[in-house]
Amino acid sequence: MKIRFVVVFLLCLSLTGFAQKSSVDFEIKNVGITVDGHFNTFVINVELGSNAELKTISGKITASSIETGIDSRDEHLLEEDYFHVEKHKYITLKSTSIAKTSPSKYSVKATLSIKGKTKSITIPVMIQKVDGGHKITSDFEINRRDFDVGGGSFVMSKTVKIYVTHYQKL
C-alpha cells in the first residue's frame, strides 16, 4: 500500500512539473547592470474568436507582488518614489483596438495604467496553438518615466523591457 501511494505521489509531482505557467517578467538596467524580476500575482484575460483570432486582451497586476530576488530592493519598490502601492494597488492594461498583422501576430493598441498614470501604448501579441490550448506572448518596452516610476534617476535606465506569457486552455 505504501509503495502504491509513493508511486502515485511521484507521478502527480512529475506531472505538475510539466504544467505551463503564465508569467509577467521585466528587465531594467541599473548602474549598467541588468536587474530582472517578475510579478507573482496577476490576472490575464484573453478573448479569442473563431479560428483563435484575438478579440480582446486585458491584465491586472498586483503591484505589491513584485519580486527581484533581493527583499530590501523589493520593499523599496513598493514605496512612493516607485510603485506607491499604498495608493496604487494595481497595474492594468486593456486593449482598445486590435489589428491582425499575420496569421498568428497582432498589433494591439491598449491603455496601460501604472501609479495613477494612463498612457496609450502599442504592443505586439503572438498566439500559438499548444497542447490543450493557446500560448499568448508579448514582449515590449515602456518608459518608466512616463509613469513617474523611479523618479529622475540617471543611474537607472528609462527603458523597461516587459515579457508576458499566458497559457489559455481550450
C-alpha angles and dihedrals in degrees: 000000000000091000092052090051092050092048092050091046093051091046092052091046092051093048092053088054089066095050113120114237129201117230144186110204134170143189131201133169116240118181087346094303121112111239115195133187147143144222117250100198122052144123124219119192119195125178115200124192131201114323088020093284115166112251103166139351131191139162140194121197124191100230093207090062092075115133127185100163095258113088096202091052091047090052091049091052089060092060129097098269091058123024099340091209094183088069103023110041099170143045110209138191126187128178117237099179137002129204123189110227099177137352092286104017133082139183107221124196109203144162115245119197121195126164093350095308121112123200133175112240137173118223134180116239126191126194122200129179112239131174107300097357148353135305112216117192137178129178116185144141133240134188107242090205090063085068098037092246114153096003120236097328111161095194092059120070119245090221121084118188114215125199118189125183122178129179118205122188121224 
